């Protein structure tokens, strides 16, 4: 059984990247974006993935069933810029086999 999933990430310049993300390393979407250098260094995951900065905000473009938004994530999105109906924090989206084919777009840097 494959431990990797294929996801599509549109960066802040509008370029779509197809990446293979591991599901066996407890990585979240923000860490995948950083690992593939899809955002300028120092502009994503500033708080280290603690749902405290919204620098990893993204728009979920596919209709995957994601875990429910936590109170911390909801509170952070309430204070963030460029929030849309489909906004989520990348640090709160764990890479799992169920996310095969996930499509996201990074929100503009605020």
C-alpha positions, -999 to +999 in steps of 0.1 A: +000+000+000+013+034-010+020+058+018+021+088-005-007+109-019-009+132-049-020+167-042-022+200-063-011+232-047-015+266-065+012+290-051+008+327-045+019+334-080-009+313-095+014+285-105-001+250-100+023+223-086+015+186-085+034+171-055+036+137-038+031+140-001+039+113+024+012+102+048+035+082+071+055+112+085+028+131+104+032+160+081+005+187+076-001+207+045+019+237+057+049+215+061+045+200+026+044+235+012+076+244+030+093+211+021+086+218-016+095+255-012+062+266-027+061+298-007+089+323-001+109+314+029+097+331+061+062+337+047+044+305+057+042+286+089+056+316+109+041+303+142+055+268+135+021+252+129+003+262+161-027+278+144-016+312+157-007+332+126-027+323+095+004+326+073-005+291+060-041+299+051-053+282+019-084+278-001-096+242-004-106+238-041-116+201-041-145+186-022-126+165+002-141+159+036-116+176+060-116+173+098-139+198+115-124+232+122-111+235+157-119+264+180-083+277+176-084+275+138-118+292+137-106+320+159-074+325+138-094+326+106-118+351+121-088+375+125-071+367+092-072+386+059-085+373+026-107+347+043-132+328+020-158+302+027-133+275+018-104+289+039-085+265+062-051+267+079-026+244+062-010+235+095-043+220+106-047+196+076-028+164+083-017+144+053-038+112+052-046+087+025-082+101+023-067+134+009-055+117-023-062+143-051-066+173-027-064+206-045-056+238-026-046+274-034-024+294-010-041+326+002-023+359-005+004+369+020-010+393+046 
